[in-house]
Amino acid sequence: MAPRALTYKDAGVDIDAADAFVENIKPYVRKTERSEVLSSIGHYAGLFALNRDRFREPVLVSSTDGVGTKLKLALEWDLLDGLGQDLVAMSANDVLCLGAEPLFFLDYFATGKLEVPKATALVKGIAQACADIGCTLLGGETAEMPNIYRGGDFDLAGFLVGVVEKSEIIDGSKVKPGDRILGIASSGVHSNGFSLVRKIIARKKLSPDKKYPGLKKPLGESLLAPTELYVRLVQELKKDFDLRAIAHITGGGLPGNLPRVYPESCRAVLHGNSWPRPSLFQWLQKWGQLDDEEMLRVFNCGIGLTLIVPQNQVNGVLSSLKQKGREAWEIGEVLARRDGDPEFEIL
């Protein structure tokens, strides 16, 4: 007897599930659409007509990122709800550092087996984060790849395009000695350092359900809190203050990110006791027996975004942030850099 005919589903790819997934996400995606969107879901590519009436010299700003091995921990602990915001925030906060307004976002979701409810929840989170910052979820790709990913394992990548008026680009060139460095609180670990986090968890056999002293939520929820979205906040601050440089504190921590946004003629000096270390980072340091230098290089240690502003605007910016319910601190200053001076120092 001849073997029965094979189907794509036999090979591990379920076209019907993919079609159901697209139908599920349509209402969430439509809620993110800006007036500049010309295409509908399901075409080969997304169409976005830039509003030239708003800009004299528009400059497009782009970024791409993922959420790293935070995915693995979220899968192991079945806490996936914040990953959509993580994905959007990692790119949105990056383009924000150039002063750009997010326009549209694209996602790439690859998995070993497409589980429609799980995938729908992820895209719903992405769409909500996009809506929160006025960014269109313009398109995406879902790839079911058996034997590349095992079972329900998956990976996420995001791509964001923003726009800024050429004369309003924030590139750090205006930073000068005497300026002050402000730190805005993070929501937690954000999306960096999770390979080390997972190593600590494995070594200490930590439970996601246990609530440790100083943590407002159980460990799992505390570690997997989504990355903060700073877009709306900075857009408001830009209207009233001279933001000379913005640094998103991602991989490399404060020492690896602050020097990216000021001239080589300058150096940053931070005061280590100028902001409180959240309990979560204190626990990670204790459990991992990490020294202070390693903590600062791997984690944001409670500072998710930094602003460099003129000294005479410090109080105004901090007051505005407080009114908006955001924790922030003056954490350092910019000094002239002479031969032999380090570009970054924390005292």
N, C-alpha and C positions, 0 to 999 in steps of 0.2 A: 504494500500500500504506500502510495506516495505521501511524503510529509506534507502537512497542511501549509498553506501559504503563510509567510511571515507578515507581520504588521510592524509599524513603527513602535507601537506600544510594547510588542515583544522585545524590542531593543531597549526599552526603558524610557521612551519619550511618548507622553500622552498628549496628543493634539487637542483632544476634547477638554482636558483639564486646562490647557493653555487658553483656549477660547473662553472657558468659564471664568478664568482669572481676569481676562481683559474686560469682560462684561462687569465683573464685580468692582473693578477699580474706576470705571468711567465716572460715576458720580463724584468721587473724591477728587479726581483730576480736574473735572470741570469747575469745581469750586475755586481752583487756583488761577483760572484764566484771567489774564490782563486784557485790556482792550486792544493791545497790539497783536494778539494771537490771531492768525489767519487760518490755521489748519485744525482739523479735528483728529481725535484719537483714531488710530488704525491706518493712517497713511504711512508712506515710506519714511518721511522725515517731517520735522516740525517747521512751521513757517511763523516768523515773528517780524513784524514791520516796525523798525525803530522809529519812534516819534521824533522827527528832526526839528519840530517846532520848539522842543524843550531845550535843545542844545545847539550851540554855535559850532563847537568842535568836539563832537562826541568821541570818546575813546572807549573801546570795548576792553573789558578786563575778564580774564577767565581763570578758572582753577579746577583742579580735579583731586579727589581724595577718596579714601575709604574709611572704615572704622577699625581696621586692624584686628588683632586677636581678641578684642572685646567681644567679637562675634562668637568665638569659641566658648567663652565663659557664659554668655547669654544663652547659648544653646544648651550647655551643660546644666544650667540652673533654670532653664525654661522661663527666662525673663527677657522677652524680646521687644517689649512695648516701646522702649526709648530709642531703638536703633535707627528708626526713620529720621528722627530729629538729629541724632548723631551725624548721620550721613550728610544731611543738608547743612548743619552747622559748621562742619569741618571746612567746607568750601565757602560758605557764605561769610564766615568770620575772616577768612583769608582775603577775599576780594574787598571786604570792608576796610582792611588795612591800607588800601590804596584810595579810600574814600568813595568807592563805587557802590552804586545801587544795584542789587540783584535784579536781573530781568527774567531769566529762565533757567531751569534745572532739568537735567536728564539723569536717569538712573540706570544702572546695569545690575541685574539680579541673576546670578548663576547658581544652580542647585543640582544635586544628584537626582532628586525626585521632587517634582513640583507638588507641594501640599498647598492647595488653593486657599484654605482659611489662613494659614500662616503667612503666605505670600501677600494676601490681601491686607492683612493687618500691618505688614511692613510698609506697603505702598500707602496705606491710609496714614501712617505716621509721617511718611515723607511728604505727602500732600498737605497735611496739617501744618507741618513746619514751613513749607513753602508759603502757604496762605498767611501764616503769622508774620512773614517778612515781606509780603507783597510780591512774591516771585511765582511765576508760572511753572508748573510741572509740564514741560512741553512734550516730553516723550521719554522713551526708555526701551530697554531690551530685557526680555526674560529668556534665559537659556537653560533648558533641562539637559544636563550633561552626565549621564550615568557613567560610572567607572572613572570619571575625573573627580567628582565629589561623591562621597559615600552617603547613601541613604538621604536623609534630610539635611545634610550639611549644605551650607551655601556661602556665597560671598557677595558683597555689595560694593559697588563703586558709584561715585557721583560726579557730575560734571556741571559746573555753573558758569554762566556768562552774565556779567554786569556791565554797567556803563557809568562813566564819570566825565564831566566837562574837563577838557584838557587843562584849563587854568585852575581847576580845583583838585587836581591829583594830589594826594597826600603821600609824598615819597621820602619824607624825612630830611629833605635838603634845607628846610628852614630851622632845623634844630640847632641850638647854639648853647654854649656854656651858660649856666645859670638857670636853664629850663628845669622844670621839675617833672618827676616820673610818678604817675598815679597808677595804682593797681585796682582793678575791678574784680570782685570776688568771682571765683568759679563755682559751678554747681557740684563739683566733686572732681573725680579723676579725669573727666571728659573722655577722650578716646585715645589716649597715649599711655604707654607704659604697661599695657596689660599682659605682655609676655612675662614681665617680672611679677605682676600681681598674681598671675596664675601659678607661677613658681612658688610664691609665698604661700598661697592657698594650699597647694599640694603638700608643701613641707609641713605646714602647721595643721593640716586637715581641718580647715575652717568650714563652718556651715553657713549657707546663705540665710538661714532662718534665725540665727542668733543675733540678738541686739546687744551690742557692746556699749559700755559706758561712754557717754558723749555723743553717740550716734542717735539721730532722731528716728531712724528706720532700721530694720534688720540689715545685716551686712550685704546681702545680695542686692537689695534695692539701693543701698547707699553707694556701692561700687558701680552699679549699672545706671545710676542717674544720668539722664541724657545731657549731652554737651549744651552749654548755655548758648542761646542765640543773642548776639549783641547788636544786631543790625538796627532795629528800631531805636534802641537807646542811643547809639552813636549818631544816627541821623538827626535826632533831636539836639544832641550836644553841638553838632556842627553848625547849627543855626545861630548859636550864641557865643561860641568859644573858638579860639584858635587852636585847633588840634594839629600840632606840628608833626606828630608821628603816632602810629598805632601799631602795636605788636600783639598778635594772637599767640598765646603761650601754648604751643603744641609740643611735638617731639623735640627734645633738647632743653625743655624748660626755660626758665628765665635767662640763664647764661647763653643758651643757644639761639634765642629768638630776639631779645632786645637789641643786640648789636647789628641785626639785619636792617634796622630802621633809622639809624643816625649816621652822620658822616664819619669818615675815618679820623677827622680832626677832633672828634669828641669821644668821651668815654662815659660809661654809666657807673655810678656808685650807689648801691642799694644799702639800706639799713635793715639788717635781718630781723630786728625786733619791732619793725614798724607795722607789721600786720600779724594777726593771730593765725597760727597754724591750725586748721580744722582737725578735729579729733580723728577723722578717717586717715589723714596722712600721718598723724602721730602713731596710730596703730600699725599702719603699713611699715613705718620705720622701725618700730619695735619688733614686729614679727619677722621682718627681713633682716634685722640687725644691719641696717643701712646707715652709712655715715651721711653727714649733712650735704656734702658735695654730691654724692650719688643721688640723694633725694632731689636736689635742685636740678640736676641734669636729666632726670627721668620724668619727674612729675611737675605739675604746675604749682603744687604746694599751696593751693588756695587762691592763686591769682590767675584768672582766665584770660584777661586782656589788660594791656597797659596803654596809657596815653601819655604823651609828652606834651606839656603845655607851658606857656610863659609863667613865671613865678607869680605875677600879679593876677593870674586867673585861677590859681589853685583853689582858693576858698569858694569861688563861684561854681567851679565844676563839681567839687565835692558836695556843695549844698544842693546843686541840681540833682546829682545822683541820689542823695539821701531822700529828696522829695519824691523821686521815682521809685523808692523802695529798694535801691541797690546799695550794697555794702562796697565801700571803696576807701582807699587810704593813700596818703602821700608816702611812697616807699623809697624814694631816692632822688638823685639829682644828676644833671649832666655837667661834666667838667671838661675843660680843655685837655686834650691828650697830647702829651709830649713824648719824646723818644724814650722808650723803655716802659711806658705806662701800659697796663693791661687795658683792653677795650671794655672790660666788664669786671666789676669787683663788688663783693658783698661783705659788709663789715658786721 
